[in-house]
C-alpha cells in the first residue's frame, strides 16, 4: 500500500507531515510501494485522476475543489474517515465519517518540545511564501516568520512555542489548534485555497473568522488583483525589476503595519478542549479499525 500525498515543486508543511506521522502510527511494513493500493493521508487529495484500478483508502483526507468530484461508486474507494462535513456532502457520504483532518493525530505521537521565546508567529501559504517578501515583513513587524517550506518538525516546535499563530496555511491552523496554540486565520490570497478551510473548521466546531493581510510583494498584489497564480517567468521578471524597488519597499512596509495590527487587535481562535479530545479519539479509533481490517 503506497503512501500518497501532494508533492509539488517545493515542500509544503501540511503535506510533509505525511512523511513521518504514519511511520509512528502504523505497524512496521504496513506501507510499501505497491501502487495497486493507495493510502490517502493528510491533504486535500480526494482527486479524480488516480489510477482507475487502484484501491484508494481515504484516511482523513479532504476534497478541496482542485479537481472534479471523483466517482466513488466504482468500487475502488474505501473511506476510513474524511476531513469534514463539506467533503462528506460533496461525495454523498454519511456525515458520521466526517471526523476531522488526519493531522489531528499529531496529538497521538511524540513531538519536539516547544521552542522558547517565539512570541507571535506568521505562516503564509507555501505559494505566498514563494511569491512574497514575508520574511522581511515579519522582521519589520516583530513577528517570527515560519516558512511552510522548511522542516515540518522544526515548524511544529515553533508553533508549540508561539503565543499566537497568524496563518494563511490551513495546516498551520490545524496543527496550532491540535496542539492548543491560539491562531488567527488569514483568507488565502488565491481563491482556490479557500473552500477547504470551512470543511475543517466545521469538523472542530469553529465558527471561522478570517482576516485579510496586505500583499507582501508586487507579485502577490498582482495575484490578489487578477486571481491568477502569478508564477509565470514574465510576470516574475517584470514585477521583480530593480527599478520597482521603492514601490516594493512600500508594499513591504504596508504589509508589516497590517500584520502588527492584526497581532495586536484580532482575537485568536481555538476549538474547545472537549471537541479536540473527542475528534482525536474518534480519528485514532478509525485508524486502528482500518489497520485491524487489513490483518
SEROFI-505272 format. One record per residue (C-alpha): x, z, y; residue in three letters; residue number from 0. Coordinates in nm, 3 decimals, always signed. Layout:
// residues N
      east        up     north   resn   resi
         X         Z         Y    ala    NUM
...
END
This chain:
// residues 295
      east        up     north   resn   resi
    +0.000    +0.000    +0.000    unk      0
    +0.162    -0.117    +0.323    unk      1
    +0.154    +0.092    +0.641    unk      2
    +0.003    -0.129    +0.911    unk      3
    +0.011    -0.073    +1.286    unk      4
    +0.063    -0.268    +1.608    unk      5
    +0.420    -0.379    +1.669    unk      6
    +0.483    -0.560    +1.995    unk      7
    +0.797    -0.682    +2.164    unk      8
    +0.879    -0.324    +2.262    unk      9
    +0.789    +0.017    +2.117    unk     10
    +0.469    +0.190    +2.226    unk     11
    +0.414    +0.565    +2.197    unk     12
    +0.083    +0.578    +2.009    unk     13
    +0.177    +0.307    +1.762    unk     14
    +0.520    +0.455    +1.698    unk     15
    +0.368    +0.785    +1.584    unk     16
    +0.277    +0.600    +1.264    unk     17
    +0.649    +0.579    +1.179    unk     18
    +0.678    +0.950    +1.099    unk     19
    +0.337    +1.115    +1.075    unk     20
    +0.232    +0.959    +0.744    unk     21
    +0.566    +1.036    +0.579    unk     22
    +0.488    +1.402    +0.640    unk     23
    +0.123    +1.393    +0.536    unk     24
    +0.121    +1.166    +0.231    unk     25
    +0.276    +1.218    -0.114    unk     26
    +0.619    +1.058    -0.171    unk     27
    +0.585    +0.694    -0.269    unk     28
    +0.223    +0.667    -0.158    unk     29
    +0.312    +0.391    +0.087    unk     30
    +0.515    +0.087    -0.011    unk     31
    +0.547    -0.278    +0.089    unk     32
    +0.267    -0.414    -0.130    unk     33
    +0.068    -0.645    +0.104    unk     34
    -0.236    -0.655    -0.123    unk     35
    -0.350    -0.321    +0.024    unk     36
    -0.309    -0.222    +0.388    unk     37
    -0.310    +0.133    +0.528    unk     38
    -0.450    +0.111    +0.883    unk     39
    -0.348    +0.425    +1.069    unk     40
    -0.319    +0.512    +1.437    unk     41
    -0.422    +0.249    +1.688    unk     42
    -0.692    +0.004    +1.794    unk     43
    -0.614    -0.211    +1.492    unk     44
    -0.951    -0.292    +1.339    unk     45
    -0.897    -0.665    +1.382    unk     46
    -1.050    -0.982    +1.240    unk     47
    -0.730    -1.156    +1.133    unk     48
    -0.595    -0.956    +0.839    unk     49
    -0.532    -1.149    +0.516    unk     50
    -0.874    -1.220    +0.367    unk     51
    -0.794    -1.093    +0.018    unk     52
    -0.606    -0.777    +0.121    unk     53
    -0.787    -0.445    +0.088    unk     54
    -0.799    -0.274    +0.428    unk     55
    -0.805    +0.107    +0.417    unk     56
    -0.902    +0.245    +0.758    unk     57
    -0.760    +0.593    +0.821    unk     58
    -0.877    +0.695    +1.168    unk     59
    -0.819    +0.358    +1.336    unk     60
    -1.042    +0.223    +1.613    unk     61
    -1.191    -0.103    +1.730    unk     62
    -1.054    -0.188    +2.074    unk     63
    -1.214    -0.522    +2.153    unk     64
    -0.884    -0.710    +2.117    unk     65
    -1.039    -0.946    +1.859    unk     66
    -1.390    -1.031    +1.746    unk     67
    -1.559    -0.765    +1.532    unk     68
    -1.441    -0.824    +1.174    unk     69
    -1.682    -0.895    +0.890    unk     70
    -1.663    -0.574    +0.690    unk     71
    -1.923    -0.684    +0.435    unk     72
    -1.678    -0.893    +0.230    unk     73
    -1.579    -0.604    +0.002    unk     74
    -1.223    -0.571    +0.133    unk     75
    -1.279    -0.285    +0.378    unk     76
    -1.264    +0.084    +0.288    unk     77
    -1.326    +0.344    +0.559    unk     78
    -1.195    +0.698    +0.524    unk     79
    -1.290    +0.757    +0.887    unk     80
    -1.282    +0.579    +1.223    unk     81
    -1.171    +0.687    +1.569    unk     82
    -1.506    +0.732    +1.741    unk     83
    -1.877    +0.657    +1.766    unk     84
    -1.832    +0.331    +1.957    unk     85
    -1.620    +0.195    +1.672    unk     86
    -1.880    +0.305    +1.418    unk     87
    -2.157    +0.141    +1.620    unk     88
    -1.966    -0.188    +1.656    unk     89
    -1.905    -0.205    +1.282    unk     90
    -2.250    -0.086    +1.175    unk     91
    -2.110    +0.226    +1.009    unk     92
    -2.270    +0.567    +0.977    unk     93
    -2.182    +0.793    +1.270    unk     94
    -2.075    +1.066    +1.026    unk     95
    -1.741    +0.893    +0.963    unk     96
    -1.662    +0.870    +1.335    unk     97
    -1.432    +1.174    +1.341    unk     98
    -1.154    +1.110    +1.594    unk     99
    -0.822    +0.930    +1.636    unk    100
    -0.580    +0.985    +1.348    unk    101
    -0.314    +1.117    +1.588    unk    102
    -0.509    +1.444    +1.575    unk    103
    -0.314    +1.508    +1.254    unk    104
    -0.004    +1.584    +1.458    unk    105
    -0.161    +1.930    +1.457    unk    106
    -0.105    +1.945    +1.080    unk    107
    +0.272    +1.879    +1.080    unk    108
    +0.580    +2.048    +1.220    unk    109
    +0.669    +1.919    +1.566    unk    110
    +0.965    +1.965    +1.801    unk    111
    +0.946    +2.263    +2.032    unk    112
    +0.827    +2.219    +2.387    unk    113
    +1.079    +2.102    +2.644    unk    114
    +1.118    +2.363    +2.918    unk    115
    +1.060    +2.308    +3.289    unk    116
    +0.877    +1.976    +3.254    unk    117
    +0.612    +2.059    +3.514    unk    118
    +0.363    +1.780    +3.582    unk    119
    +0.434    +1.453    +3.396    unk    120
    +0.317    +1.094    +3.412    unk    121
    +0.294    +0.837    +3.132    unk    122
    +0.195    +0.477    +3.212    unk    123
    +0.062    +0.226    +2.960    unk    124
    +0.359    +0.053    +2.798    unk    125
    +0.269    -0.275    +2.970    unk    126
    +0.263    -0.097    +3.307    unk    127
    +0.599    +0.058    +3.227    unk    128
    +0.739    -0.291    +3.178    unk    129
    +0.575    -0.432    +3.493    unk    130
    +0.620    -0.141    +3.728    unk    131
    +0.863    +0.092    +3.903    unk    132
    +0.721    +0.414    +3.762    unk    133
    +1.049    +0.598    +3.721    unk    134
    +1.112    +0.558    +4.095    unk    135
    +0.755    +0.656    +4.180    unk    136
    +0.777    +0.972    +3.970    unk    137
    +1.114    +1.066    +4.121    unk    138
    +0.967    +1.046    +4.471    unk    139
    +0.654    +1.236    +4.370    unk    140
    +0.844    +1.517    +4.194    unk    141
    +0.679    +1.433    +3.862    unk    142
    +0.851    +1.396    +3.523    unk    143
    +0.841    +1.035    +3.406    unk    144
    +0.752    +0.977    +3.040    unk    145
    +0.831    +0.621    +2.936    unk    146
    +0.597    +0.533    +2.645    unk    147
    +0.863    +0.302    +2.502    unk    148
    +1.107    +0.584    +2.423    unk    149
    +1.144    +0.803    +2.114    unk    150
    +0.798    +0.945    +2.025    unk    151
    +0.918    +1.287    +1.907    unk    152
    +1.103    +1.336    +2.235    unk    153
    +0.787    +1.241    +2.424    unk    154
    +0.583    +1.486    +2.217    unk    155
    +0.829    +1.764    +2.305    unk    156
    +0.791    +1.684    +2.676    unk    157
    +0.412    +1.660    +2.655    unk    158
    +0.406    +2.004    +2.493    unk    159
    +0.616    +2.140    +2.777    unk    160
    +0.422    +1.981    +3.062    unk    161
    +0.166    +2.184    +3.256    unk    162
    -0.040    +1.867    +3.308    unk    163
    -0.004    +1.506    +3.189    unk    164
    -0.132    +1.224    +3.409    unk    165
    -0.162    +0.930    +3.171    unk    166
    -0.263    +0.567    +3.167    unk    167
    -0.163    +0.552    +2.799    unk    168
    -0.459    +0.658    +2.587    unk    169
    -0.242    +0.818    +2.321    unk    170
    -0.075    +1.021    +2.591    unk    171
    -0.415    +1.183    +2.646    unk    172
    -0.494    +1.205    +2.275    unk    173
    -0.167    +1.380    +2.196    unk    174
    -0.187    +1.605    +2.502    unk    175
    -0.539    +1.710    +2.410    unk    176
    -0.445    +1.769    +2.046    unk    177
    -0.150    +1.986    +2.148    unk    178
    -0.353    +2.165    +2.419    unk    179
    -0.179    +2.022    +2.727    unk    180
    -0.435    +1.951    +3.004    unk    181
    -0.444    +1.584    +3.100    unk    182
    -0.569    +1.358    +3.379    unk    183
    -0.684    +1.018    +3.255    unk    184
    -0.587    +0.711    +3.456    unk    185
    -0.800    +0.397    +3.441    unk    186
    -0.581    +0.128    +3.276    unk    187
    -0.466    -0.145    +3.513    unk    188
    -0.569    -0.418    +3.272    unk    189
    -0.943    -0.415    +3.183    unk    190
    -0.878    -0.496    +2.815    unk    191
    -0.747    -0.143    +2.756    unk    192
    -1.048    +0.049    +2.890    unk    193
    -1.312    +0.030    +2.615    unk    194
    -1.120    +0.236    +2.360    unk    195
    -1.085    +0.536    +2.591    unk    196
    -1.456    +0.615    +2.579    unk    197
    -1.460    +0.577    +2.200    unk    198
    -1.202    +0.853    +2.165    unk    199
    -1.344    +1.074    +2.443    unk    200
    -1.686    +1.085    +2.278    unk    201
    -1.526    +1.186    +1.947    unk    202
    -1.393    +1.509    +2.103    unk    203
    -1.698    +1.563    +2.326    unk    204
    -1.521    +1.497    +2.654    unk    205
    -1.709    +1.354    +2.949    unk    206
    -1.422    +1.136    +3.057    unk    207
    -1.325    +1.134    +3.424    unk    208
    -1.065    +0.870    +3.502    unk    209
    -0.878    +0.825    +3.828    unk    210
    -0.717    +0.521    +3.985    unk    211
    -0.348    +0.508    +4.073    unk    212
    -0.181    +0.272    +4.315    unk    213
    +0.030    -0.007    +4.160    unk    214
    +0.399    +0.077    +4.145    unk    215
    +0.525    -0.279    +4.196    unk    216
    +0.418    -0.612    +4.337    unk    217
    +0.378    -0.741    +3.982    unk    218
    +0.138    -0.459    +3.897    unk    219
    -0.054    -0.536    +4.217    unk    220
    -0.083    -0.896    +4.102    unk    221
    -0.219    -0.789    +3.764    unk    222
    -0.469    -0.549    +3.923    unk    223
    -0.596    -0.819    +4.160    unk    224
    -0.615    -1.107    +3.914    unk    225
    -0.687    -0.943    +3.582    unk    226
    -0.403    -1.147    +3.434    unk    227
    -0.132    -0.975    +3.236    unk    228
    +0.143    -1.098    +3.470    unk    229
    +0.403    -1.141    +3.201    unk    230
    +0.496    -1.499    +3.294    unk    231
    +0.852    -1.580    +3.389    unk    232
    +0.744    -1.746    +3.714    unk    233
    +0.534    -1.455    +3.839    unk    234
    +0.808    -1.205    +3.749    unk    235
    +1.072    -1.411    +3.925    unk    236
    +0.860    -1.467    +4.236    unk    237
    +0.744    -1.107    +4.277    unk    238
    +1.087    -0.965    +4.192    unk    239
    +1.264    -1.163    +4.462    unk    240
    +1.509    -0.951    +4.664    unk    241
    +1.358    -1.080    +4.986    unk    242
    +1.049    -0.880    +4.897    unk    243
    +1.243    -0.552    +4.858    unk    244
    +1.100    -0.390    +5.175    unk    245
    +0.748    -0.464    +5.057    unk    246
    +0.834    -0.343    +4.708    unk    247
    +0.961    -0.016    +4.855    unk    248
    +0.637    +0.028    +5.047    unk    249
    +0.439    -0.017    +4.726    unk    250
    +0.653    +0.247    +4.553    unk    251
    +0.606    +0.492    +4.842    unk    252
    +0.228    +0.449    +4.841    unk    253
    +0.211    +0.495    +4.463    unk    254
    +0.422    +0.813    +4.485    unk    255
    +0.199    +0.956    +4.755    unk    256
    -0.113    +0.892    +4.550    unk    257
    +0.041    +1.034    +4.232    unk    258
    +0.135    +1.352    +4.420    unk    259
    -0.219    +1.380    +4.549    unk    260
    -0.365    +1.336    +4.200    unk    261
    -0.145    +1.611    +4.056    unk    262
    -0.237    +1.841    +4.343    unk    263
    -0.610    +1.770    +4.376    unk    264
    -0.757    +1.640    +4.048    unk    265
    -0.893    +1.884    +3.792    unk    266
    -0.735    +1.816    +3.447    unk    267
    -0.945    +1.784    +3.133    unk    268
    -0.918    +1.937    +2.788    unk    269
    -1.157    +1.938    +2.494    unk    270
    -1.289    +2.271    +2.366    unk    271
    -1.073    +2.460    +2.117    unk    272
    -1.360    +2.475    +1.866    unk    273
    -1.408    +2.098    +1.882    unk    274
    -1.041    +2.015    +1.836    unk    275
    -1.015    +2.255    +1.543    unk    276
    -1.325    +2.107    +1.379    unk    277
    -1.217    +1.743    +1.403    unk    278
    -0.868    +1.834    +1.283    unk    279
    -1.011    +1.995    +0.971    unk    280
    -1.251    +1.706    +0.913    unk    281
    -0.978    +1.444    +0.951    unk    282
    -0.740    +1.630    +0.721    unk    283
    -1.017    +1.665    +0.462    unk    284
    -1.097    +1.292    +0.486    unk    285
    -0.728    +1.204    +0.443    unk    286
    -0.688    +1.430    +0.140    unk    287
    -1.007    +1.291    -0.014    unk    288
    -0.871    +0.939    +0.028    unk    289
    -0.537    +1.034    -0.130    unk    290
    -0.716    +1.200    -0.421    unk    291
    -0.922    +0.886    -0.479    unk    292
    -0.602    +0.692    -0.538    unk    293
    -0.471    +0.910    -0.817    unk    294
END
